[in-house]
Amino acid sequence: MICRGVRGATTADENSRDAILTATRQLLALMIRQNDIQPEDVASIIFTTTVDLDAEFPALAARQLGWLDVPLMCTNEIAVPDSLRQCIRILIHWNTEKSQQEITHVYVKNAARLRPDLSDLPPVDMDELERWIEDHLVRSDTADE
């Protein structure tokens, strides 16, 4: 079995305990249903919130759903200017036989705009990247001598 990541994001209607738990429960339940995830197959879950959501730990929603033995962690997202506010993100580390292409990542409410499926990725100069890697590897080799 391979450990895969399942991503999801949503937004809370306000910075209140109820709004954070409701949004997180809805998102987590949808992620579980769409991927047929069983708690015993989950290695861990990371929950993040934007800094404007601090009324409750979103991981409590997983406990409310009965996920008592799964390791959970909460943290804040980087406060990038003009980024989506009141956002809750979930990353489930899931032991599964499914391929990456078979996994359904879930983005709901205002978070649906976070992933218009990677079509706006900035270009990368692959030759420059390759030169940097080679240069770094050469420096690492000479440092070992």
N, C-alpha and C positions, 0 to 999 in steps of 0.2 A: 504494500500500500504506500502511496505517495502523499506527502503533505502538500496541500494546495491552499491558496489564498482565495477567499470569497469576499468581495468588497461590496459595500453598500453605503448610501448616504441619504439623509433626509434633512428636513429643517423643523425646528420647534416653532410653535406659534408665538411663544413668549419665553422669557427667562423665569419659568416657575417649575417647581418640582413636578407638578402634574403634566405640564406641557412637555418637559424633557422625557419623562417616563413613558408617556403615551406615544410620542413620536418614535422613541427607541424601541418600544415593544412592537409597534406596527412594523417598523423596518426589519427588526430581527425575525419576527414571525414570518414575514414575506420571504426573507432570505432562506429561512429554514424550509418553508413549504416549496419554494421554487427549485431548491437543490436537493430536497429529501435528506436533510442533515439530521443525524442522530447525535445527542449530546455525548455519548460514549466514544464517538469518532472525532470529537473536537479536541485538539491539543491545547488551544487557548484562544482568547478573543481580546483584541485591543479596541477600545472605544475612544474616540477623540471628539472634542467639542471645540468650537471657536471660543475665543476668550470671553465673549458676551453671554455664554451659557455657563453659569456657575451655581445654579440653585439646587442641583442634585447630580450625583454620579450616574451616568447613563447605564453603567454595568448593573445597577440595581434592577433594571428591567429584565435582564437575563435571569437573575435570581427569582424574580416574580413569576417567570415562565417555568420555574422548576430546575433550572440549570445550576444546581448547587455544588457540583463537583468539578466544574470546568474552571480553570484559572482565568481570571478576568483582570484587565488593567485599564484605567482611564488616564487620559492625558489631554493636553491642549494642542490644537493645530497652531502652526506658525501664523502670526497675524500679518498676512500679506495685504498691502493696501488694495482697496476696492474688491477684495474677495467676498465670497458669499458669507453672509452673517447668519447667526443662529443655526449653524450647521452641525449635525451629528454624523460622524463617520464610524463605520464598523469594519474591522478586518478580522475574519474568522480564519484560523489556521486549522484546516480540516483534512483528516486522513481519509483518502478516498481512492477508488479505482478510476474515477472519472478523469477524462483528459481536460486540459485547460479550456478547450473549445466547448466542452459540455457544461461548463460552470456558468450559471446565470448570476451576473453582478446586478445589484438592484439600486436604482437611483430614483427616488420619489420626491414629490412635492417640489419645492424650489431647487432642490439638489439635482433634479433631472437635467438641468442645464450644465452640470459639471462635466458631463461626458457625451458630447454630441458626436460621438465615437472617434475620438482621437484624431479627427480630421484636421484640426488646427495646430498640429505639432510643429514647432519651429524646426527649420532644416538644420542638419548637422553636417559639417565638413568632415567626412569620414577619413579622408587622407590626412588632415591635420590631427585628428584623433589618433589615427594609427601611428603617426610620427611621434606624438606625445607618449604613447604606450611604449613604443620601441626605445625612445630616449630614457624613459623611466626604468625599463628592464635593464638597459645597459648600465645605468647608474647603480642599480641594485646589485648587479653582478660584480661591478668593480668595488663596491662597498664591502662585499663579503671576502675579498682577497686580502 
